[in-house]
Amino acid sequence: MSAPVIQGWCPGALRPMMSGDGLVVRVRPRNNSLTASQAEGLAAAAIRHGNGYLSLSNRANINIRGVTPKSHPDLIAELMALDLVDENAENEARRNILVNPVRPHFLGDPDHYPNVPIADALADALAIPDAPRLPGKFGFIVDLGRGLRHLARDIGDIRIESAATGWYDFILRADGMPTGKLVTGDTAAGLAIEMARWFIDSGGVGPDGRGRMRDHIARGAQLPAGLAGDVPAAPEARQPKPGSYGGGELLAFAFGQVRAEKFSWLAKAGGSIRITPWRMVYFSSGLKRRRDLHDDGDFITNPADPLLNVVACTGAPGCPQALGPTRALARRLAPRVPQGKLLHVSGCAKGCAHPGAAPATLTATAPDRYDLILNDTAAGAPARTTTDAVRLTATDLFPTG
Ligand code: SF4
């Protein structure tokens, strides 16, 4: 099996990545939020210049696929008019900030709760010329939510989170550390940038330009006293599922992909759209015209839908690195995945759709051959190899129940 190509960077809008079906243009909505008119404009642009679909990434970004080099400049002009593009590719790449989509209302407006002001301050600090030169995948998390963390399961190197000590207590925590330092809405962004500088200065970035905070901490890196603390993070919120959640409503798309025209319809039915890293969108005030939604095969509204228990990347033929197809197999196997379990089907060992460990992963090693990996990532050691993956039973996939 050939090793996957590690790019070490993610595509952006200004710096798209070539894939098997054309350019992948990744749009990073500020604060993971789109106004209704931005959502409608984005959908129209995906129809005009892409393959007519929008897909959500696990960093709460939106991919437009199937863009040609010829149509890319026109697409960028439309995205700029919608205020969805950064000043330059470098700023775009550095603004890797995941913001809690389930923001509580504060003074009558969810954007007044410190999530958005802190994320805005971080984005501004990352856009100045002498901002820390962080690795391509290095990211920040702003996860404040009245004594709960909604992004606790999501990857982020520098984390500003709700603390266990009170509804209005926040901590700054380096990923990999069990506790963090108490911060306020005014100090959080500045100290997070200081932590990013410490990460670079203390050798967190390898000679290949890559590096993650968790690995750096695991290698024994010691945070300076001004960035360390002993305050535990707040408990995790319940696992997100379609339906009512945190006072609003979550809506899922199978494999995080939706027809652009349906996305546009959603903007009309629900107003502004928050993009989550869970391949779902969130409507803070619920979704009007919900009845229309029930009959629509584009959306997943049932929290027990078997498709919620599988994740699969683009796979073959869309991704040039894929060694086999993914989504059709995941659809076939989904009904065999017990509730509470997760099956990851990956086109190669890179595991883009689910970088962490999963109870069961099928990693393609040839067009009709898959490694079955248990409780590990897509690059883990296989428990078995099969050329007949479609016949795998629930017991084959989850032998320990
Ligand atoms: S994991 Fe999937 S999407 Fe990522 S490089 Fe491999 S085949 Fe492509």
Residues whose N, C-alpha, C, O or C-beta is under 5 A from the ligand:
A	BS01	SF4	C313 T314 G315 C319 Q321 A322 S346 G347 C348 K350 G351 C352
